[in-house]
Structures are given as structure tokens and as C-alpha cells.
Amino acid sequence: MNIGEQAILSWMWKNRVVQICIRIWSNRCFYKLKDKLKCRLMAHKNVQAIYKLG
């Protein structure tokens, strides 16, 4: 496996983690606010903030 393939695989894995995080955030938030769009935006912002820190 070359470096390019490893980079793509690691990006895909990270992206899957991002998708799961967004889904969890959205579900939790929706349970409280009952506003799907606002929750999705908040979830994206939270995940982006986590990535910038990490």
C-alpha cells in the first residue's frame, strides 16, 4: 500500500467518524430542540471545532 492509498483510507475513516459524530449530535439536539436544520448546522460546527483542536 502506498502513501497515497493510506492517506485516502485514513481520510475516509476520519470522514466516517465525522458522519457518526454529526448524526449523534443531530439526534441529541433534535430530541431537545425539535429543529432538524438548526441541529445539523450546530452539529457541523461542533465537529469542525473538534477537528481544529485535534
Secondary structure, DSSP 8 states (H G I E B T S, - for coil): --HHHHHHHHHHHHHHHHHHHHHHHHHHHHHHH--HHHHHHHHHHHHHHHHHH-
